Amino acid sequence: MKQFLSFLKSRVFLIQLGLALVVLILFVFLALKWLKSSTNHGEFVEVPDFSKMSVMDMRKAVEDAGLRYQVLDSSNYNPDYPRFSILDQNPPAGNKVKANRKIYFTVNPSGYKKVTVPDIVQVTQRNASSMLRAVGLDVQRVTYIDELGRDMVYRMKYKGKHIKPGDKLPKTSKIELICGNGKIPGSARVQADSE
């Protein structure tokens, strides 16, 4: 133990320790200089506002700003924005970012997504309306025909054409319901006089 303590106090050890500290300080200094130059420390690009811009215009603006981009999945259709325009961006406009930073965009699709028409045949008009609203469809009007089930849905129409359960329609489409009025159809009436 005495030899170890005397070595720690020796001139050779102190010179080695001093050299190690000088090399360490020099290494840290050079590493920080290299990082500053390679990461463009203090150099920023302001992110432009891309909202409502078309995808083609956005591509050019991103390249002009020295940035990169990635288009994320399109979100739900927003009728307040043009088709195929930018709905959202991350990072937001006005943020300062490094050159060549990737900007993430959400694009407005060309229209509402398609939804499946639920099976509302032989369901009451009230329940059918609720089921249609649940999937994003609306009732445009209700037409009554001579059928025994009062307010029972017998058929559906979209833009004048008959549709069936399972068909795909754009979300927010308006459907015409054809329901019974509670009267027995003419061909099924039994005449009391016929006896």
C-alpha positions as CSV (number, residue, x, y, z in Angstrom):
1,M,0.0,0.0,0.0
2,K,2.9,2.4,0.8
3,Q,4.3,1.7,-2.7
4,F,1.0,2.6,-4.3
5,L,0.7,5.9,-2.4
6,S,4.3,6.8,-3.2
7,F,3.6,6.1,-6.9
8,L,0.6,8.4,-6.8
9,K,2.9,11.2,-5.4
10,S,5.7,10.4,-7.9
11,R,6.6,12.8,-10.7
12,V,6.0,10.2,-13.5
13,F,2.4,9.6,-12.4
14,L,1.6,13.4,-12.3
15,I,3.1,13.9,-15.8
16,Q,1.0,11.0,-17.2
17,L,-2.1,12.4,-15.5
18,G,-1.4,15.9,-16.9
19,L,-0.9,14.5,-20.4
20,A,-4.1,12.4,-20.2
21,L,-6.1,15.5,-19.1
22,V,-4.6,17.6,-22.0
23,V,-5.5,14.9,-24.5
24,L,-9.0,14.6,-23.1
25,I,-9.6,18.3,-23.2
26,L,-8.2,18.5,-26.8
27,F,-10.4,15.5,-27.9
28,V,-13.6,17.1,-26.4
29,F,-12.8,20.5,-28.0
30,L,-12.2,18.9,-31.4
31,A,-15.4,16.8,-31.1
32,L,-17.5,19.8,-30.3
33,K,-16.0,21.8,-33.2
34,W,-16.8,18.9,-35.6
35,L,-20.3,18.5,-34.3
36,K,-20.9,22.2,-34.7
37,S,-19.8,22.2,-38.3
38,S,-21.5,18.9,-39.3
39,T,-24.9,19.6,-37.7
40,N,-25.1,23.2,-38.9
41,H,-25.5,24.5,-35.4
42,G,-27.4,27.8,-35.3
43,E,-28.5,27.5,-39.0
44,F,-32.3,27.3,-39.3
45,V,-35.0,27.3,-42.0
46,E,-38.4,28.6,-41.2
47,V,-41.2,26.1,-42.1
48,P,-43.6,27.7,-44.7
49,D,-47.4,27.5,-44.4
50,F,-48.5,24.7,-46.8
51,S,-52.2,24.6,-45.8
52,K,-54.7,24.4,-48.7
53,M,-51.7,24.1,-51.1
54,S,-52.0,21.4,-53.8
55,V,-49.6,18.5,-53.6
56,M,-47.8,19.6,-56.7
57,D,-47.3,23.2,-55.4
58,M,-46.2,21.7,-52.0
59,R,-43.5,19.6,-53.6
60,K,-42.0,22.6,-55.3
61,A,-42.2,24.8,-52.2
62,V,-40.6,22.1,-50.1
63,E,-37.6,21.7,-52.5
64,D,-37.2,25.5,-52.7
65,A,-37.1,25.7,-48.8
66,G,-34.4,23.0,-48.7
67,L,-36.6,20.5,-46.9
68,R,-37.8,17.0,-47.5
69,Y,-41.4,15.7,-47.2
70,Q,-43.5,12.6,-46.5
71,V,-47.2,12.4,-47.2
72,L,-49.0,10.5,-44.5
73,D,-52.3,8.6,-45.2
74,S,-55.1,10.9,-46.3
75,S,-57.5,11.7,-43.5
76,N,-61.3,12.1,-43.7
77,Y,-62.5,14.3,-46.6
78,N,-62.9,18.0,-45.6
79,P,-65.2,19.9,-48.0
80,D,-63.7,23.2,-46.8
81,Y,-60.4,22.4,-48.5
82,P,-59.7,21.7,-52.1
83,R,-59.3,18.1,-53.2
84,F,-55.7,16.8,-52.9
85,S,-54.6,19.8,-50.8
86,I,-52.7,19.9,-47.6
87,L,-54.8,19.6,-44.5
88,D,-52.1,19.4,-41.8
89,Q,-48.4,19.6,-41.5
90,N,-45.9,18.6,-38.8
91,P,-43.9,20.6,-37.8
92,P,-46.3,23.5,-38.0
93,A,-45.8,26.6,-40.1
94,G,-43.4,29.2,-38.6
95,N,-41.3,26.7,-36.7
96,K,-37.5,26.9,-37.2
97,V,-35.9,23.6,-38.3
98,K,-32.6,22.4,-39.7
99,A,-32.1,22.3,-43.5
100,N,-33.1,19.0,-45.1
101,R,-35.6,18.3,-42.3
102,K,-38.5,16.0,-43.2
103,I,-42.0,17.6,-43.0
104,Y,-45.0,15.3,-42.6
105,F,-48.2,16.2,-44.5
106,T,-51.8,15.0,-44.3
107,V,-53.6,15.4,-47.6
108,N,-57.3,15.9,-48.3
109,P,-58.6,12.9,-50.3
110,S,-60.6,13.3,-53.5
111,G,-63.9,12.7,-51.8
112,Y,-65.7,11.1,-48.9
113,K,-64.6,7.5,-48.2
114,K,-67.1,4.8,-49.2
115,V,-69.2,3.2,-46.5
116,T,-71.2,0.0,-46.6
117,V,-75.0,0.3,-46.7
118,P,-76.3,-1.5,-43.6
119,D,-79.1,-4.2,-43.9
120,I,-82.1,-2.1,-43.0
121,V,-84.7,-4.0,-45.0
122,Q,-87.5,-5.2,-42.7
123,V,-86.4,-2.7,-40.0
124,T,-88.6,0.2,-38.8
125,Q,-88.0,3.6,-40.4
126,R,-86.8,5.0,-37.0
127,N,-84.2,2.3,-36.4
128,A,-83.2,2.4,-40.1
129,S,-82.5,6.1,-39.9
130,S,-80.3,5.6,-36.8
131,M,-78.4,2.8,-38.4
132,L,-77.8,4.9,-41.5
133,R,-76.6,7.9,-39.4
134,A,-74.2,5.5,-37.5
135,V,-72.3,4.7,-40.7
136,G,-72.4,8.3,-42.0
137,L,-75.4,8.2,-44.4
138,D,-78.5,10.3,-44.2
139,V,-82.2,9.9,-45.1
140,Q,-83.2,12.2,-47.9
141,R,-86.9,11.4,-47.9
142,V,-89.3,8.6,-47.1
143,T,-91.7,7.3,-49.7
144,Y,-94.7,5.1,-48.7
145,I,-96.1,2.2,-50.7
146,D,-99.0,-0.2,-50.0
147,E,-97.4,-2.8,-47.7
148,L,-98.7,-4.3,-44.5
149,G,-95.8,-3.3,-42.3
150,R,-96.4,0.4,-41.3
151,D,-93.1,2.4,-41.4
152,M,-91.2,-0.8,-42.2
153,V,-88.4,-0.3,-44.8
154,Y,-88.9,-2.5,-47.9
155,R,-86.4,-0.9,-50.3
156,M,-83.8,1.8,-50.6
157,K,-82.9,4.2,-53.4
158,Y,-79.9,6.3,-54.1
159,K,-80.1,9.0,-56.8
160,G,-83.2,7.2,-58.2
161,K,-81.6,3.7,-58.4
162,H,-82.4,0.8,-56.2
163,I,-79.6,-0.2,-53.8
164,K,-79.2,-3.2,-51.6
165,P,-77.5,-3.9,-48.3
166,G,-73.7,-4.2,-48.7
167,D,-73.5,-1.7,-51.5
168,K,-70.8,1.0,-51.1
169,L,-71.8,4.7,-51.1
170,P,-69.8,7.8,-50.4
171,K,-70.1,9.0,-46.8
172,T,-72.8,11.7,-46.3
173,S,-74.9,10.3,-49.2
174,K,-78.6,10.8,-48.9
175,I,-80.8,7.7,-49.3
176,E,-84.5,7.5,-50.1
177,L,-86.3,4.9,-47.9
178,I,-89.4,3.1,-49.3
179,C,-91.6,2.1,-46.4
180,G,-94.9,0.5,-46.0
181,N,-98.0,2.6,-45.1
182,G,-99.9,-0.2,-43.3
183,K,-102.3,-0.9,-46.1
184,I,-102.6,-4.3,-47.6
185,P,-101.5,-4.3,-51.2
186,G,-104.3,-4.4,-53.8
187,S,-103.5,-7.9,-55.0
188,A,-103.7,-9.4,-51.6
189,R,-107.0,-7.8,-50.4
190,V,-109.8,-10.3,-49.7
191,Q,-113.1,-9.0,-50.8
192,A,-115.9,-9.6,-48.2
193,D,-118.5,-9.8,-51.0
194,S,-116.8,-12.7,-52.8
195,E,-118.4,-15.3,-50.5
